[in-house]
Amino acid sequence: MTAELVILPGPTPKGYADARIGKGRALHVAGQVGWKAGVFEAKDLVGQFAQALDNILAVLTAAHAHVDDIAEMTIYVTDIAGYRAARKQLGPIWRARFGTHFPAMALVAVTALVEPDAVVEIQCVAYLEHAP
């Protein structure tokens, strides 16, 4: 693991980390939307969230990285009320892909994304200890 958790006093965050310390080469993953090969198979937040995470996993695999290497993540959604309503559905999707690894995260509501059919976009930074 190259993204060490920083423990702060007070309540433990749920579903994210307050901070992580990265060591190694930085991998900056551009915003990944919920499409597969340029096609949005899902129109809803839950389906696109799952696909966007799968796209991040594909980038990590290509870079010889692992989910534990992710130190920071930003999630952009076009419907914050829809995100709040879907949180119970999103948890199992996260755990199936990332387990209990939670990067330092921010979630930002935006009015639109560059891809007109996108409802979620995720970017992250990972640290790779070993060169491929």
Residue frames as qw, qx, qy, qz and C-alpha x, y, z in Angstrom:
[[0.000, 0.891, 0.453, 0.000, 0.00, 0.00, 0.00],
 [0.473, 0.166, 0.022, 0.865, 1.43, 3.37, -1.00],
 [0.207, -0.574, -0.143, -0.779, -1.32, 5.63, 0.36],
 [0.349, -0.132, -0.765, 0.525, -1.00, 5.54, 4.14],
 [0.317, -0.752, -0.508, -0.276, -4.08, 6.50, 6.18],
 [0.121, 0.302, -0.388, 0.862, -3.83, 9.53, 8.47],
 [0.397, -0.559, -0.725, 0.067, -5.88, 9.07, 11.65],
 [0.047, -0.474, 0.108, -0.872, -7.38, 12.23, 13.13],
 [0.022, 0.176, 0.778, -0.603, -8.94, 12.59, 16.57],
 [0.472, 0.212, 0.113, -0.848, -12.72, 12.73, 16.63],
 [0.814, 0.253, 0.393, -0.345, -15.39, 10.81, 14.76],
 [0.439, -0.144, 0.761, 0.455, -14.27, 8.31, 12.14],
 [0.407, 0.364, -0.301, -0.782, -15.33, 9.26, 8.60],
 [0.675, 0.204, 0.694, -0.145, -17.77, 6.87, 6.93],
 [0.704, 0.597, 0.374, 0.091, -17.11, 6.05, 3.29],
 [0.454, 0.799, -0.157, 0.361, -14.01, 8.24, 2.91],
 [0.702, -0.274, -0.255, 0.606, -10.75, 9.14, 4.65],
 [0.114, -0.954, -0.080, 0.266, -9.86, 12.57, 5.95],
 [0.152, 0.857, -0.466, -0.162, -6.31, 12.27, 4.65],
 [0.968, 0.020, 0.145, 0.204, -3.72, 9.89, 3.20],
 [0.169, -0.787, 0.476, 0.355, 0.01, 10.21, 2.67],
 [0.891, 0.453, 0.010, -0.030, 1.27, 8.98, -0.68],
 [0.377, -0.650, 0.571, 0.331, 4.71, 7.61, -1.42],
 [0.608, 0.117, 0.693, 0.369, 6.13, 6.68, -4.79],
 [0.084, 0.047, 0.502, 0.860, 5.38, 7.81, -8.35],
 [0.383, 0.375, 0.399, -0.744, 2.11, 9.71, -8.75],
 [0.115, 0.276, 0.831, 0.469, -0.55, 8.35, -11.10],
 [0.290, 0.305, 0.210, -0.882, -3.16, 11.00, -11.96],
 [0.219, 0.343, 0.886, 0.224, -6.30, 9.39, -13.34],
 [0.156, -0.071, -0.237, -0.956, -8.38, 11.74, -15.46],
 [0.561, 0.098, 0.367, -0.736, -12.10, 12.02, -14.93],
 [0.036, -0.033, -0.963, -0.265, -13.69, 8.68, -15.76],
 [0.577, 0.013, 0.022, -0.816, -17.36, 8.69, -16.74],
 [0.622, -0.014, 0.723, -0.300, -19.78, 5.79, -16.63],
 [0.758, 0.505, -0.163, -0.380, -19.41, 4.59, -20.20],
 [0.737, -0.202, 0.605, 0.224, -17.89, 1.50, -21.71],
 [0.483, 0.113, 0.593, 0.634, -15.99, 1.95, -24.98],
 [0.015, 0.024, -0.205, -0.978, -17.64, 5.35, -25.44],
 [0.436, -0.367, -0.598, -0.563, -21.21, 4.08, -24.94],
 [0.322, -0.225, 0.541, -0.743, -23.38, 4.78, -21.90],
 [0.353, -0.181, -0.900, -0.183, -25.08, 1.45, -21.22],
 [0.262, -0.587, -0.676, 0.359, -26.65, 2.86, -18.04],
 [0.041, 0.692, 0.222, 0.686, -28.48, 6.17, -17.86],
 [0.575, -0.777, -0.181, -0.180, -28.80, 6.24, -14.05],
 [0.139, -0.828, 0.474, -0.265, -26.32, 7.25, -11.36],
 [0.792, -0.356, 0.487, -0.096, -25.97, 3.75, -9.87],
 [0.897, 0.326, 0.245, 0.172, -25.11, 2.10, -13.19],
 [0.449, 0.812, -0.165, 0.334, -22.78, 4.88, -14.28],
 [0.397, -0.775, 0.447, -0.202, -21.06, 4.95, -10.88],
 [0.888, -0.159, 0.428, 0.065, -20.31, 1.22, -11.18],
 [0.784, 0.524, 0.146, 0.300, -18.94, 1.63, -14.71],
 [0.126, 0.912, -0.262, 0.290, -16.85, 4.69, -13.78],
 [0.597, -0.616, 0.507, -0.084, -15.25, 2.68, -10.96],
 [0.907, 0.136, 0.361, 0.170, -14.62, -0.19, -13.39],
 [0.548, 0.782, -0.036, 0.296, -12.95, 2.30, -15.72],
 [0.214, -0.851, 0.431, -0.209, -10.71, 3.48, -12.87],
 [0.821, -0.298, 0.487, 0.019, -9.82, -0.15, -12.11],
 [0.828, 0.476, 0.184, 0.232, -8.85, -0.61, -15.77],
 [0.242, 0.884, -0.264, 0.301, -6.50, 2.39, -15.58],
 [0.531, -0.671, 0.494, -0.154, -4.98, 1.07, -12.34],
 [0.918, 0.018, 0.383, 0.097, -4.43, -2.34, -13.92],
 [0.671, 0.684, 0.014, 0.287, -2.76, -0.78, -16.97],
 [0.057, 0.844, -0.373, 0.381, -0.45, 1.16, -14.62],
 [0.657, 0.033, -0.692, 0.298, 0.30, -1.93, -12.48],
 [0.151, -0.306, 0.434, -0.834, -1.41, -0.26, -9.51],
 [0.287, -0.359, -0.882, 0.101, -3.94, -1.46, -6.95],
 [0.272, -0.788, -0.387, -0.394, -6.95, 0.20, -5.30],
 [0.642, -0.645, -0.215, 0.353, -4.94, 0.55, -2.07],
 [0.524, 0.008, 0.129, 0.842, -2.60, 2.87, -3.97],
 [0.004, -0.713, -0.372, -0.595, -5.34, 5.48, -4.44],
 [0.311, -0.172, -0.460, 0.814, -4.74, 8.38, -2.06],
 [0.182, 0.389, 0.208, -0.879, -7.28, 10.93, -3.30],
 [0.150, 0.385, 0.822, 0.392, -10.52, 10.88, -5.27],
 [0.250, 0.279, 0.149, -0.915, -13.02, 13.46, -6.43],
 [0.201, 0.411, 0.873, 0.168, -16.51, 12.43, -7.54],
 [0.202, 0.155, -0.089, -0.963, -18.65, 14.81, -9.57],
 [0.170, 0.431, 0.886, 0.003, -22.41, 14.22, -9.82],
 [0.066, -0.265, -0.349, -0.896, -25.08, 16.14, -11.69],
 [0.583, -0.516, -0.340, -0.528, -27.86, 15.28, -9.21],
 [0.055, 0.358, -0.719, 0.594, -26.92, 15.57, -5.54],
 [0.679, -0.125, 0.325, -0.646, -30.41, 14.59, -4.35],
 [0.907, 0.222, -0.280, -0.223, -30.21, 11.49, -6.56],
 [0.456, 0.408, -0.701, 0.367, -26.81, 10.66, -5.06],
 [0.284, -0.294, 0.614, -0.675, -28.13, 10.99, -1.52],
 [0.830, 0.026, 0.120, -0.544, -31.12, 8.78, -2.37],
 [0.882, 0.313, -0.348, -0.066, -28.86, 6.12, -3.94],
 [0.070, -0.703, 0.652, -0.275, -26.22, 5.92, -1.19],
 [0.738, -0.221, 0.587, -0.250, -27.41, 2.53, 0.07],
 [0.894, 0.424, 0.143, -0.019, -27.16, 1.13, -3.47],
 [0.416, 0.812, -0.373, 0.167, -23.72, 2.66, -4.04],
 [0.482, -0.644, 0.565, -0.182, -22.12, 1.09, -0.95],
 [0.875, -0.025, 0.482, 0.034, -22.18, -2.50, -2.24],
 [0.698, 0.696, 0.006, 0.170, -20.87, -1.33, -5.63],
 [0.014, 0.860, -0.459, 0.221, -17.94, 0.37, -3.91],
 [0.637, -0.475, 0.590, -0.144, -17.19, -2.61, -1.65],
 [0.922, 0.260, 0.287, 0.031, -17.26, -5.07, -4.58],
 [0.643, 0.687, -0.079, 0.330, -14.51, -3.09, -6.29],
 [0.170, 0.709, -0.393, 0.561, -12.59, -1.25, -3.57],
 [0.614, -0.233, -0.685, 0.316, -13.36, -3.28, -0.45],
 [0.413, -0.820, -0.326, 0.223, -12.78, -1.20, 2.64],
 [0.496, -0.069, 0.100, 0.860, -10.20, 1.11, 1.06],
 [0.077, 0.918, 0.389, -0.016, -11.36, 4.71, 1.29],
 [0.501, 0.284, 0.011, 0.818, -9.21, 7.46, -0.23],
 [0.034, -0.451, -0.255, 0.855, -9.33, 11.06, 0.91],
 [0.190, 0.447, 0.744, 0.458, -12.44, 12.07, -1.04],
 [0.204, 0.340, 0.179, -0.901, -14.65, 14.93, -2.03],
 [0.270, 0.499, 0.792, 0.224, -18.01, 14.72, -3.76],
 [0.016, 0.321, -0.049, -0.946, -19.03, 17.77, -5.79],
 [0.438, 0.634, 0.626, -0.120, -22.42, 18.55, -7.31],
 [0.144, -0.251, 0.403, 0.868, -22.13, 20.14, -10.76],
 [0.547, 0.461, 0.164, -0.679, -24.72, 21.39, -13.23],
 [0.868, 0.468, -0.050, -0.160, -23.36, 19.33, -16.12],
 [0.652, -0.385, 0.528, 0.384, -20.41, 17.25, -17.30],
 [0.072, 0.484, -0.544, -0.681, -18.64, 17.46, -20.66],
 [0.095, -0.110, -0.926, -0.347, -20.31, 14.27, -21.91],
 [0.436, -0.227, -0.099, -0.865, -24.02, 15.20, -22.14],
 [0.800, -0.242, -0.448, -0.318, -25.26, 11.75, -21.02],
 [0.513, 0.086, -0.675, 0.524, -22.84, 11.49, -18.08],
 [0.507, -0.755, -0.199, -0.364, -24.30, 11.87, -14.58],
 [0.709, -0.660, 0.185, 0.162, -21.09, 10.99, -12.68],
 [0.628, 0.637, -0.333, 0.298, -17.38, 11.55, -13.30],
 [0.770, -0.619, 0.085, 0.130, -14.55, 10.38, -11.04],
 [0.507, 0.691, -0.411, 0.311, -10.90, 11.38, -10.94],
 [0.811, -0.580, 0.032, 0.074, -8.21, 10.16, -8.58],
 [0.231, 0.768, -0.572, 0.171, -4.54, 10.18, -7.67],
 [0.969, -0.244, -0.020, 0.042, -2.65, 7.01, -6.80],
 [0.087, -0.813, 0.575, 0.017, 0.95, 6.45, -5.74],
 [0.960, 0.200, -0.194, 0.009, 2.97, 3.59, -7.20],
 [0.590, -0.704, 0.371, 0.134, 5.85, 2.34, -5.13],
 [0.591, -0.202, 0.657, 0.422, 7.43, 0.23, -7.86],
 [0.338, 0.519, -0.382, -0.686, 7.92, 1.11, -11.51],
 [0.914, 0.242, 0.197, -0.257, 6.36, -1.39, -13.96]]
